[in-house]
Amino acid sequence: MRDFEHTFNVLSRVIEEGLSFNLAINSEIKKEKRADPSLKNVISASSGSVLRHYYLFKEIITRHYGEIKESKFILLAMGIANRLFSKRFEEESLLKFIEKESELDDVKSFIETFSNEKSLIPEDITLGSKKYLSIRYNLPLWVVDMWEKNAGDLFKKRLFPSIYKSQNLFARVNTRELTREQFLEKYSGFEPLFDDYFVKYCEKGNIRKHESIINGDAFNYSPCYSLLLTDLDVDPYRGIAFYCACNNQLLYELAMRLGAGFKADYLCGNQQHFFETNKAIKQLGLTDISLFECSEDAILTCISKPVHTFFVCPNNSSFLNLKDKPDYFLKIKQEDLDSFINDEYNALINASAHVEDGGYLVYFIPTFCKNESKGVIRKFLKVAPNFKLEKEIQLFPFDKYQTLFYFAVLKKEVSND
């Protein structure tokens, strides 16, 4: 089977069957018996190129051919993406395959009309309009509408372009092993960052494949987790608990600050996060973390007594996945937001019951949606007057932290009873 046929199969499974991008690629690779390590890269790059321009390709292909089957759209999109972006396949062979499989007229001449990616957006689509932004940044119209309402025109102009520019360039030095100065002497390609424990990666290539990350001398995550802990009195002797359904970077940051022996209960909101967190615990050599898997409604069954600090990061929209996961725009649905918001609110309510007087409830989510962030906190405070908001910060990809991140620190007042 030719490489572009594998790409077609992957795209069909992602777009038509709803399979996740990585799972579709891995299942396709398993069918190929030849041992070629470059095959996965070719399939990933070519299929990812189609997915990252999905709405643009939909617009221009529908204008020319009208409404066609998804399988035919995928074939044409592969041809345009290969010509302008991925360039992974010999064009003549690919065009013959598209012509045969699509059974459409003028396939070759249609695809060959595209010679410049800058001219892809039709001229009659108004610059800056919602439709333009949807096509330009490969976002569903409802996301464009929501961000426009949440961010306003000024932030809109900076938020949309910056969402794809965050490059995971930050690394947290493993200060249990070496100082930042020693790290910078040992590894080239880094420079010190505004936070004392972080460095910025200045070379090309995937930072996650850098030897410092592989060796465990640094960890790839944003200094926003250090900011979250700034001025926060985290006392492991008085009790720490987590309820998280995604990202465990905060666990890394606490391990750097408190050492490998700090005690905490870690509640995972789903099985995937359980496995990811268990792996992180082993990597960090943490010796006293009790790991559970439960829903937000079952927090009561896992926490035996009130804790001083309860960190809460429920399942959420996590719009940064638009950059990291090419199929994310297909997975996130408008109706999902209501479910996220309900789960986030319930997680806060249930976790708050296990915070001791004078303790902290810390809510954080890697996203930007006021209904999920400030909206959830305001709703919670209305029914929990014994908690007071001490700090609230929203970060954006265009600021120095280069990420979408919201957190709120709530303190429980001491009861007079």
Buried (B, 14 or more C-beta within 10 A) or exposed (E): EEBBEBBBBBBBBBBEEEBBBEEBBEEBBEEBEEEEEEBBEBBBBBBBBBBBBBBBBEBBBEEEBEEBEEBBBBBBBBBBBBBBBBEBBEBEEBBEBBBEBBEBEEBBEBBBEBEEEEEBBEEEBEEEEBBBBBBBBBBBBBBBBBBBEBBEEEBBBBBBEBBBEBEBBBBBBBBEEBEBEEBBEEBEBBEBBEBEBBBBBEEEEEBEEBEBBEEEBBBBBBBBBBBBBEEBEBBBEBBBBBBBBBBBBBBBBBBBBBBBEBBBBBBBBBEEBBEBBBEBBEEBEBEEBEBBBBBBEBBEEBBEEBBBBBBBBBBBBBBBBBBEBBBBBBEBEEEEBEEBBEBBBBBBBBBBEBBBBEBBBBBBBBBBBBBBBBBBBEBBBEEBEBBEBEBBBBBBBBEEBBBBBBBBBBBBEEEEE
